[in-house]
């Protein structure tokens, strides 16, 4: 596969349901992560690694920071600006990367954009590991508020829930997903109700909307206020989901769900927690659960646990989707991707990613032991992704949207300052656990860039040693026996003769009556119109070059796609066709390209990639593999 910068794709049709139904679905899936942040965000500001005095100035100051963080980062940055950057309806770091690269083509900005996009994707994997761990653990810790003697049961219960969550992934989430919306509606209504009950005791808490309180907080103790940003930003974890899930629900539905449901409910709950702490400073130990009357705390723990499971499900599904996009765009090797729904193409399951996430999540829960220590690791992945998005937004507004330089620069500078401050604050937590998502991101970044670079080098090596197709045809036209049928040779490039064809001629000394050189190309758009999916070049003497194209959100079924190709002297049928694949054994060398250790890593990734036969859905009994060595 190779990605191209060409456009001409048919715009993605987008969701077809009513806006109300989509907004309800978005409330369940998109806002699960940010919706569960009240469980730990305010608590960590006062009892975390940099505890604050529980007094009115600090309470008002922290809540003012939370309010303005949600306003600037989620509402202004993501809802009003970033979500306008849709790649034919799709969002997320990979979709944004493809959009900018397609628009800019090959320019001096391209390497920077590619690096930023890959970095954001790498950090997302760290986020996808920490979110289930901290969300489920913080909910189950509510049991200690109900009954202090249940503390030893917290870790076992959390681990059982997490293991069950990952084990059900292979069955698909269509049935469970139908419950997401209603459960989260109840959850958000409970958030608002608990908040209002406590606000009534201290109506003056609404004064936190005045940014003066945040300024006073910084003026009183600049160092502690700066460190507090690392906990405050936990209130907006999951903001990236608004953009990443845009293709499933649409910009309008997500905006409505945020502005008219999620945001008001979250703010009311944070205000209620603040009001409770004004009355009872000791409630800072777990203000979310202590807001509820004693009789309602156990049901609240159950409801919060369900909400955290939904939040975890959303980020796990997001990891599957990002992985599929990375494979299609050429940043990861072919992986086994299973579709869990015949109706919804977006519902997929990637076994390798699922069990890798499960292993890391269990290690996190056992290693950190509680949500407070996990919070130190959480912020760095979230703020790193947000900072990278702000950088890409600057390139987007200036180079793609053609905003005036002063406007693009001003908007970008504002978000870089805000996101940079939060990232810098979280960087102080690296020794306390922030190193973990950075380690995961570093591993993911090395893997993504090694595969992309290795594929480019391998294509160049194959191109250097390839014979021109017209020369090959002239040299073999009268010297080799022709046998009935169609031979389809898969090729990673659209130039020259593929190695499988050369080896077939060398060893078997025959050619089929019809020979098709097939290349699959991935475009930087989510979906392509049916009329743009194939192109045929007739080279004469029974030789054809066929280029099958698809978007990065689409799977490839070569036999099905070839049924629609009618410019190769008649239909291409399975029983009349044989597929020839090239399997290269890579030999690392000192030739210019990558470091030896990365060449060895790339060779290992090639050996363990999913077979093209399975990935492209080729008929098992019609495939011939021919091997060769290639020095990289």
C-alpha positions, -999 to 999 in steps of 0.1 A, spaced: 0 0 0 11 35 -5 -5 68 4 -9 95 -21 -15 132 -19 -41 133 -46 -77 144 -38 -108 141 -57 -126 119 -32 -163 119 -28 -171 137 4 -181 114 32 -218 113 35 -217 116 72 -242 102 97 -278 98 85 -296 97 119 -315 126 133 -294 152 152 -312 144 185 -304 107 183 -268 115 173 -265 139 202 -277 112 226 -252 88 212 -225 113 215 -233 119 251 -227 82 257 -196 76 237 -178 109 232 -182 124 266 -176 93 287 -140 103 295 -146 139 303 -178 130 320 -160 109 346 -134 135 354 -154 149 384 -145 117 401 -109 128 405 -101 162 391 -110 185 420 -99 159 446 -64 157 431 -60 195 432 -63 194 470 -50 160 481 -27 150 452 10 153 450 9 191 456 -19 195 481 -36 228 486 -51 243 518 -89 238 517 -100 274 522 -123 297 502 -95 314 482 -80 281 470 -115 265 463 -126 295 443 -93 298 426 -91 261 415 -128 261 404 -122 293 384 -93 276 366 -115 246 359 -143 268 345 -120 288 322 -100 256 311 -132 240 300 -143 272 283 -110 279 264 -98 244 257 -130 224 251 -155 250 240 -134 275 221 -105 254 209 -122 221 201 -159 228 195 -156 261 177 -123 257 159 -106 223 157 -138 205 148 -140 226 117 -109 207 104 -129 177 92 -113 154 66 -145 146 47 -164 141 79 -136 123 99 -116 138 127 -86 128 149 -49 132 147 -44 108 118 -73 123 98 -59 158 105 -25 146 94 -39 132 62 -59 164 56 -29 187 60 -6 165 39 -31 162 11 -36 200 10 0 209 13 14 182 -9 52 178 -7 65 210 9 89 221 37 60 218 61 53 181 53 79 165 75 69 187 105 32 179 100 40 142 97 61 142 129 34 161 149 7 137 137 27 106 146 36 121 180 -1 128 187 -10 92 178 18 79 199 7 99 230 -29 87 224 -18 51 230 -5 62 264 -39 79 271 -57 48 260 -38 28 287 -43 52 315 -79 61 310 -94 27 318 -71 23 348 -78 57 365 -115 58 356 -124 24 369 -101 26 399 -115 60 410 -151 48 407 -144 16 427 -126 37 453 -160 51 461 -166 19 480 -143 31 507 -166 61 513 -195 37 517 -176 14 540 -139 20 550 -134 -17 556 -138 -24 519 -104 -8 510 -86 -42 505 -113 -51 479 -108 -21 457 -79 -34 436 -93 -69 430 -127 -55 420 -111 -30 396 -90 -56 380 -119 -80 375 -139 -52 359 -110 -43 336 -103 -78 325 -140 -84 318 -141 -52 298 -112 -62 275 -124 -98 271 -158 -88 257 -142 -66 230 -140 -95 206 -178 -99 207 -184 -64 196 -201 -36 215 -233 -31 194 -256 -44 222 -238 -27 250 -234 4 230 -272 8 227 -272 13 265 -244 39 265 -266 69 258 -294 62 283 -269 53 311 -249 85 305 -280 106 304 -289 93 339 -253 98 350 -251 134 338 -285 142 353 -273 128 386 -241 150 383 -263 181 379 -287 171 407 -259 165 432 -243 198 422 -275 218 426 -283 203 460 -249 215 473 -249 248 455 -281 257 473 -261 258 505 -235 282 491 -250 301 461 -220 324 461 -199 296 446 -211 307 412 -187 337 415 -159 313 402 -169 324 367 -150 356 374 -114 350 363 -102 374 391 -103 344 415 -78 325 393 -56 356 392 -58 359 430 -48 323 434 -17 328 413 -9 361 431 -11 343 465 12 314 456 25 313 420 44 281 425 15 261 440 -9 276 415 14 265 386 16 230 400 -21 229 405 -26 233 367 -14 197 365 -45 185 384 -69 212 370 -63 199 334 -77 165 345 -111 182 342 -108 182 304 -94 148 298 -112 133 268 -115 166 250 -97 150 220 -126 125 218 -148 153 205 -126 156 175 -117 119 171 -154 108 171 -166 135 147 -170 109 119 -194 88 139 -217 116 152 -210 147 132 -199 182 144 -234 195 150 -245 166 173 -213 167 193 -215 205 197 -252 203 209 -244 175 233 -215 195 248 -231 229 250 -265 219 262 -259 188 282 -224 177 292 -209 212 299 -238 225 322 -240 192 341 -202 191 346 -200 227 358 -229 222 382 -212 192 397 -178 210 401 -197 239 417 -214 215 441 -182 199 451 -167 233 458 -198 243 479 -195 210 499 -158 218 506 -166 253 518 -189 236 544 -167 206 552 -130 210 543 -124 173 552 -147 163 522 -117 172 499 -106 135 504 -134 124 480 -159 153 473 -176 135 444 -191 107 465 -195 127 497 -218 151 479 -244 124 479 -266 115 510 -253 84 528 -282 62 515 -274 72 479 -236 65 479 -236 28 470 -260 34 440 -237 63 430 -207 40 431 -225 16 408 -236 43 385 -201 59 384 -186 25 377 -209 20 347 -199 54 335 -162 47 338 -167 14 319 -184 34 291 -156 59 291 -130 31 289 -150 14 261 -149 46 241 -111 50 244 -105 13 236 -126 16 205 -107 48 197 -74 28 199 -88 3 175 -98 30 150 -65 49 153 -47 16 147 -67 9 116 -60 44 102 -23 40 109 -22 7 91 -40 21 61 -19 52 60 13 32 61 25 39 97 19 3 110 23 -32 95 -8 -51 85 -26 -63 116 -55 -87 121 -86 -65 121 -120 -81 128 -153 -65 121 -178 -71 149 -208 -57 131 -222 -64 96 -241 -31 97 -215 -7 112 -182 -7 94 -166 14 122 -170 -13 148 -138 -33 147 -116 -54 170 -78 -56 168 -67 -85 190 -30 -74 193 -40 -39 205 -66 -52 228 -44 -76 248 -15 -52 247 -37 -25 263 -50 -50 289 -15 -61 299 -4 -25 304 -36 -15 322 -32 -43 347 4 -34 353 -6 2 359 -33 -7 384 -10 -30 403 20 -7 401 4 25 411 -23 11 434 -46 41 436 -61 69 415 -41 97 431 -8 81 420 -23 74 385 -33 110 381 3 120 381 8 98 350 -24 108 333 -19 145 327 13 144 306 -3 123 278 -34 145 277 -16 178 277 10 166 252 -17 157 227 -34 190 232 -2 209 227 5 190 195 -30 197 183 -24 234 189 8 233 168 -10 215 139 -39 240 143 -14 268 136 -2 251 104 -39 244 94 -51 280 99 -22 296 82 -14 272 53 -48 254 46 -75 278 57 -54 308 46 -63 330 77 -45 363 78 -11 358 94 -19 380 124 -52 362 132 -37 327 127 -6 336 147 -27 352 175 -51 322 179 -22 297 177 -2 317 203 -31 318 227 -36 280 226 2 273 227 5 294 258 -25 278 276 -16 242 265 21 248 271 14 259 306 -6 228 314 21 206 298 49 223 317 30 218 350 25 181 342 61 178 333 70 182 370 51 149 376 74 129 353 93 114 383 60 105 400 46 85 371 45 109 342 74 89 327 50 60 319 29 76 291 61 91 277 77 57 276 46 42 259 46 72 235 83 67 227 79 30 220 48 38 197 67 67 180 97 45 172 74 17 158 53 41 137 83 60 122 104 28 117 76 12 97 69 43 76 106 49 69 114 12 63 85 9 38 98 39 19 134 25 18 121 -9 7 100 6 -21 131 26 -33 153 -6 -32 126 -25 -52 122 4 -76 160 6 -82 162 -31 -91 130 -33 -111 128 -39 -148 106 -17 -170 73 -34 -178 74 -27 -216 109 -41 -218 98 -72 -199 69 -77 -223 91 -74 -254 117 -98 -240 92 -125 -230 64 -121 -256 77 -148 -280 100 -168 -257 77 -182 -231 48 -206 -231 14 -191 -223 -11 -210 -201 -48 -203 -197 -61 -182 -169 -53 -149 -151 -22 -142 -130 -25 -113 -105 8 -101 -92 6 -78 -61 30 -49 -62 37 -21 -37 46 4 -65 30 15 -97 63 12 -117 83 -17 -131 78 -54 -129 71 -69 -94 96 -94 -80 69 -122 -79 65 -119 -117 102 -120 -123 106 -151 -100 77 -168 -116 92 -165 -151 127 -175 -138 115 -206 -120 84 -217 -140 93 -204 -174 56 -197 -182 32 -168 -185 -6 -167 -182 -28 -155 -210 -37 -125 -189 -13 -109 -164 -24 -82 -140 0 -61 -119 -21 -49 -90 -13 -20 -66 -35 -10 -37 -33 27 -29 -45 45 2 -57 81 -2 -57 108 25 -95 108 27 -117 85 47 -139 73 18 -137 72 -20 -166 73 -45 -172 40 -63 -162 56 -96 -127 64 -83 -118 30 -69 -100 15 -99 -78 25 -128 -66 2 -156 -36 6 -179 -34 -17 -209 2 -25 -219 -7 -49 -246 1 -86 -251 -22 -95 -222 -5 -73 -197 -25 -49 -175 -16 -26 -146 -46 -22 -122 -46 4 -94 -72 -1 -67 -78 29 -45 -96 33 -12 -98 58 18 -80 53 51 -112 43 69 -121 16 44 -110 -21 44 -97 -37 13 -113 -68 -3 -93 -74 -35 -115 -101 -51 -146 -81 -45 -130 -49 -59 -118 -68 -90 -153 -78 -98 -160 -42 -107 -130 -40 -131 -142 -46 -167 -113 -32 -188 -91 -62 -187 -106 -83 -215 -135 -95 -196 -145 -103 -160 -119 -115 -134 -133 -145 -117 -119 -163 -86 -118 -198 -102 -99 -185 -132 -73 -164 -113 -41 -171 -93 -26 -145 -70 12 -142 -68 27 -126 -37 63 -114 -31 76 -123 3 109 -105 9 134 -116 36 150 -84 46 188 -83 52 199 -53 73 230 -36 59 252 -6 63 237 11 33 223 46 39 188 46 53 182 37 90 204 27 119 211 -10 120 189 -16 151 160 1 133 166 -20 102 165 -51 124 133 -39 141 117 -32 107 127 -67 95 110 -82 126 79 -61 119 77 -74 83 81 -110 95 53 -106 120 29 -86 99 -5 -101 89 -3 -121 57 -14 -101 26 -36 -131 19 -57 -126 50 -54 -88 50 -66 -84 14 -91 -113 17 -75 -134 -10 -89 -169 -17 -67 -193 2 -64 -220 -25 -56 -194 -52 -24 -179 -37 12 -185 -46 40 -169 -25 75 -164 -40 103 -154 -17 134 -134 -22 160 -115 -2 163 -77 -2 191 -57 13 180 -25 31 
